[in-house]
Amino acid sequence: MAPNSDIDSTNLRVLAVIPAYNEQETLAATVEELVGACPHIDYLVVNDGSTDDTEKICRELGLNHVTHPFNTGLSSGFRTGMKYAHAHGYDAVVQFDADGQHRPECLDVMAERLDQTGCDLVLGSRYLAGEKALGMRNVGSRLLRWLIRRTTGVTVTDPTSGLRMYGRRMIGLFADGFDLGPEPDTIALLIRNGASVEEVPITIRERQGGESYLNPFRAARYMFRMCASLVLFQWFR
């Protein structure tokens, strides 16, 4: 797919990277909504070794996509998107979920903040928009927020938000790095190494189809891994 025109009201060329693993139920509608709402933003679907009809949908609809021969995980899939963006000279990359949770109308606001401030990373925050997390999700988010503030001195109100826009310098880091993933511990690591971060309020929807990867066991394991990385491993990087 040839690059589209510059994003409205900015001078940025933005690529939406859409990691997709077994997202046959939602992928077509997600891309259709994104293109309809933001025709000035290019996209790349990264089919991460799906075993359902995700690849068939990409081919039949002519979606701009690359396919991994087997599942390699979110970090590797997102890094593939960053390599593509780096090779094609994009100014910004936004991580955009294939499950329909993210709203494309938020992207222009994020791009404008990135362009106006010259920051490295714009995070979409549900809590700045007034959303209140409940139960263990609230506990986990508050713990990660506290750990990031303690290790970086910066408050990130919604550390688990998946809607993130990265500037040109970050594209180069992710494209060339081998151990950077779109996770809260990476945000903290980037901040500690001089990256500037802004947040904008966003709203998201429930998953529009399919099944989430994070069952209770995986969610607990994810939280343990994030906390361990923030407390221990990052001091050696």
C-alpha positions in Angstrom: 0.0 0.0 0.0 1.4 3.3 -1.0 1.8 5.9 1.8 -1.2 8.2 2.2 -1.1 12.0 2.6 0.1 13.6 5.8 -2.2 13.4 8.8 -4.7 16.3 9.2 -3.4 19.4 11.0 0.2 17.9 11.4 3.2 17.2 9.3 3.5 13.6 10.5 3.2 10.5 8.4 1.7 7.9 10.8 1.6 4.1 10.5 -0.9 2.1 12.5 0.6 -1.3 13.4 -2.1 -3.9 14.0 -0.8 -7.0 15.6 -3.2 -9.9 14.9 -3.2 -13.4 16.3 -6.4 -15.4 15.6 -8.5 -12.3 15.0 -10.7 -13.6 12.2 -13.8 -12.3 13.9 -12.8 -8.7 14.3 -9.9 -7.9 11.9 -11.9 -6.9 8.8 -14.2 -4.5 10.8 -11.2 -3.0 12.7 -9.4 -2.1 9.5 -12.5 -0.9 7.8 -13.3 1.4 10.7 -9.7 2.7 10.8 -9.5 3.5 7.1 -12.9 5.1 7.1 -12.2 7.3 10.1 -8.5 8.1 9.4 -7.8 7.7 5.6 -4.7 9.8 6.1 -3.2 7.1 8.4 -1.5 4.1 6.8 -1.7 0.7 8.4 0.1 -2.6 8.5 -1.5 -5.8 9.8 1.1 -8.1 11.4 -0.4 -11.6 11.2 1.6 -13.3 13.9 1.3 -17.0 12.9 -2.5 -17.2 13.2 -4.1 -20.6 13.0 -7.5 -19.4 12.1 -8.6 -17.5 8.9 -6.7 -14.3 9.7 -4.4 -14.8 6.8 -7.2 -15.7 4.4 -9.0 -12.5 5.4 -5.9 -10.4 4.8 -5.5 -11.9 1.3 -9.1 -11.8 0.2 -9.6 -8.2 1.3 -6.2 -7.1 0.0 -5.1 -5.8 3.4 -1.6 -4.4 3.7 0.0 -7.1 5.8 3.0 -9.2 6.7 2.8 -12.7 8.1 5.0 -14.6 10.5 5.2 -18.3 9.7 4.5 -19.1 13.4 3.4 -17.2 16.5 6.2 -15.2 18.0 4.4 -13.0 20.5 3.3 -9.4 20.7 6.7 -7.9 21.2 8.1 -9.6 18.1 5.1 -8.7 16.0 5.2 -5.1 17.0 8.9 -4.9 16.3 8.1 -6.2 12.8 5.8 -3.2 12.4 8.5 -0.9 13.7 11.0 -2.3 11.2 8.6 -1.6 8.4 7.9 1.9 9.6 11.7 2.6 9.9 12.3 1.3 6.4 9.5 3.4 4.9 10.4 6.6 6.7 7.3 7.1 8.9 7.4 9.8 11.5 5.2 8.0 14.0 3.8 4.6 14.8 0.6 3.8 16.8 -0.1 0.4 18.3 -3.7 -0.4 17.3 -5.4 -3.5 18.5 -7.1 -5.9 16.0 -9.9 -6.8 18.4 -11.9 -3.6 18.0 -11.2 -2.1 21.4 -9.4 1.0 20.2 -11.3 3.9 18.7 -9.6 5.4 15.6 -11.0 8.9 16.4 -8.4 9.1 19.2 -5.4 8.9 16.8 -5.6 12.4 15.5 -5.5 13.8 19.0 -2.5 11.7 19.8 -0.7 12.7 16.6 -1.4 16.4 17.3 0.1 16.1 20.8 3.2 14.3 19.4 3.7 16.9 16.8 3.0 19.9 19.0 5.2 18.8 22.0 8.0 17.0 20.1 7.8 14.2 22.7 8.9 10.7 22.1 5.8 8.8 23.2 2.1 9.6 23.6 0.0 7.3 25.8 -3.7 7.0 25.7 -5.1 7.1 29.2 -8.5 5.7 30.1 -8.2 7.2 33.6 -7.7 10.8 32.3 -11.0 10.3 30.6 -12.7 9.4 33.9 -12.8 5.6 33.6 -12.6 3.8 36.9 -10.9 0.3 37.0 -12.4 -2.3 39.2 -11.2 -5.3 41.2 -7.8 -6.8 40.4 -7.3 -4.7 37.3 -7.4 -1.6 39.5 -4.9 -3.1 41.9 -2.6 -4.1 39.1 -2.7 -0.8 37.4 -2.1 1.2 40.6 0.8 -1.0 41.5 2.4 -0.6 38.1 1.8 3.2 38.2 3.5 3.4 41.6 6.5 1.3 40.5 7.0 3.4 37.4 6.8 6.6 39.4 9.3 5.2 42.0 11.8 4.1 39.3 11.5 7.0 37.0 10.0 10.0 38.9 7.3 10.2 36.2 3.6 9.4 36.7 1.9 7.4 34.0 -1.7 7.2 34.8 -2.6 4.2 32.6 0.5 2.0 32.3 -1.4 -1.0 30.8 -3.1 1.0 28.0 -2.3 -0.6 24.7 -3.0 2.5 22.6 0.4 4.2 22.3 2.0 6.4 19.7 5.8 6.4 19.2 7.8 9.2 17.6 10.6 8.8 15.1 13.4 8.3 17.6 11.4 5.5 19.2 10.8 3.8 15.9 14.6 3.6 15.4 15.1 2.1 18.8 12.4 -0.6 18.4 13.5 -1.4 14.9 17.1 -1.9 15.8 16.6 -3.3 19.4 16.1 -7.0 20.1 14.5 -6.9 23.6 12.1 -3.9 23.5 8.4 -4.6 23.6 5.2 -2.5 23.9 4.9 -3.1 27.6 4.9 -1.0 30.8 8.4 -2.0 31.8 9.7 -0.7 28.4 7.9 2.6 29.0 9.8 2.9 32.3 13.1 1.9 30.7 12.6 4.5 27.9 11.8 7.3 30.4 14.9 6.4 32.5 16.9 6.8 29.3 15.6 10.2 28.5 12.4 9.6 26.6 9.7 12.2 27.0 6.1 11.0 27.5 2.7 12.7 27.2 -0.7 11.3 27.9 -4.1 12.1 26.4 -7.5 11.0 27.5 -9.1 8.1 25.5 -12.0 5.8 25.7 -12.0 2.2 24.6 -14.6 -0.5 24.0 -14.9 -4.1 25.1 -13.3 -6.7 22.8 -15.6 -7.0 19.8 -15.1 -10.7 19.3 -12.7 -13.6 19.8 -11.0 -14.4 23.1 -8.5 -12.5 25.1 -5.1 -14.0 25.6 -5.1 -12.9 29.2 -7.0 -15.5 31.3 -6.6 -15.1 35.1 -3.5 -17.2 35.3 -1.8 -15.4 32.4 -2.8 -12.0 33.9 -1.2 -12.9 37.2 1.9 -14.1 35.5 2.0 -10.9 33.4 1.8 -8.7 36.5 4.5 -10.7 38.2 6.8 -10.3 35.2 6.1 -6.6 34.8 6.7 -5.9 38.5 9.9 -8.0 38.6 11.2 -6.2 35.5 10.5 -2.8 37.0 12.0 -3.6 40.4 15.0 -5.7 39.4 16.0 -6.3 35.9 15.9 -2.7 34.6 18.6 -1.6 36.9 21.0 -3.8 34.9 20.1 -2.3 31.5 
